[in-house]
Amino acid sequence: MLFRYKKKSKQNKPLPLFDKAGVTVKKKPDLKAKLDKEFSLFIRLRDAMPNGYFRCISCRQIKPFGQADCGHYFSRTHLATRFDEDNCHAECRHCNRFKADHLEGYRMNLIAKIGQQKFDLLKVKAAGTSKMSDFEYEQLIKYYKALNKKLRKEKGL
């Protein structure tokens, strides 16, 4: 009779980070992810109606606030427009995540909402590059947290 022994699994612990002098340093919090969360909530709250519903920028359907995503016309990979309020609007989950041609409706409705001139400027901005410091991330996180608190109270959400 053959017996098989399971190897003891080693826990994959992350290796500590070291600075140039070899001193262990703590890992920085993911400020971009924190800002994404606050900014996304801001966009959804901004575009919500006081009755707890919103209108999707792509398909124009009215849906409950809980089904809202923060849709980006120029994708989040374009850091220059990732946190641009003209680039981001409330979009239903179906359009944002599953509908391949959602940008056609988004583009039309975005131009109607912000105008052709702002849309053209947004296009130029998306083609550029951007880098933010930790300080800028922290300030924007504070700013959007405060705005979100105010908007939640105003809209009763």
N, C-alpha and C positions, 0 to 999 in steps of 0.2 A: 504494500500500500504506500502510495506517495503522499507526502504532506507538503503543502505549500505554505510558506510563511509570508505574511505581508510585511513589506519593508515599512519601517517606522517613517511616517511622513515628517519631513522637516517643515516647520512653520516658516513661511516666507516673510520674514520680518524685513521691513525696509532698512537699508543701510543708513547709518547716521550721516549727516552732511558735515563736511569740514570746510573751513575757510583756508586761505593760503598758508596760514601759520600752523595748520593742523588742529585748530581748536574746533570742537563740535559746536555747530550752530543749529538753532531751531529752524524748522521749515516754515516759510512765510505762508500766511493764509492765502487762499486763492481769491485775490481781490477781484479779478475779472468775473469769476463765477458769482461772487456776492453782488457785484454791480449788475450783472445780467439779471439776477433774480429781482432786484429792486426796480431796475429799469423796465423789465417786462411787466411787472405789476403796475407801474406808473402808466404805461401805454394802455393797458387794458382798462384801468380805472379812468383814464382821460377820455377814452372813447366810449365808455359805458354811459347808458342813459340812467337817469335817476330811478327808474323802475326796476333796475337789476338786469337789464338786457343790453345788447350791443348789436350793431349792424356790421356784418363782415365786409371788409374792404374789397374782397374779391368777388363773392357771389351775391352780395347785398342782402342776404337773408338776415332776419332778426332772430337772435338766439340768446339763451340765458348766459349770464356773465360767466358761469362755471365752464362754459364750452369755448371760452376765448383763449387764443394764443396771441403772443406778440409776433406778428408777421413782419418780416423784413423784405422790402422789394429787392434791394441789393443784399445778398446773403451776409451772414455774420462773419464770413471769412474776410470781408472787406472791413478792416478795423477802422478805417476813416469814417465809415457810415454806420458802424455797428450800434452806436449809441446816439444816432442822429434822430431827433424826433420827427423830422419830415420823412425819413426812410421807414419808420416803424409805425404800424397801425394794428388795431385789433382785427384779428382774422380768425374765422372758425377753425377748429382743429382739423376738420375734414379737408378744407382748402389748403391749409398750411402744411399738413403732414402727408396727405394721400393724393391730392389732385395735382397731376403733373402740369396741367396747363393753367393753373391758378394765376400765374403772373400776367396773363393777358387781361383778365378782368381787373387785377390789382393795378396794372399800369394805367388803364383807362380811368379808373376811379381815383387813383392817386393824382393824376394830372388835373382832374376835375376838382379835387380837394385843395391841392397846393398851388396849382397853376403851372403852365409850361416852363416859365422862367426858373422857378425853384426846382422843378424836375430836372432841367438841364444842368443846373448848378450841382445838384445831387449826383448826377451822372459823372461829372468831372471830379467831384470829391471822392466818389467810390473808386475811381481809377488811380487815385493817389495813395500814399502810404501814411501811416500814423503810428505813433508809439506814445503810450501814456506812462507817466511815472506812478509809483505807488501812492504818492501824495495826491495826485489828480484822481486816481481811483477812489481813495478814501474820501475826498471831498465830494465827489459825485454820489457816492453811496450815502453820505449824510444828507445831501441835498434831496435825493429821490426818496429817502426814508421819510423825511419831513413832508414832502409833497404828498406821498402816499397816505400818510396819516390824515392830512387835511382833506384829500379827495375821498377817502373812505367815509369820513364824517359827513361831508357834503352830499354824497350820493347814497348814503345809508347802506353801504356794502361791508 
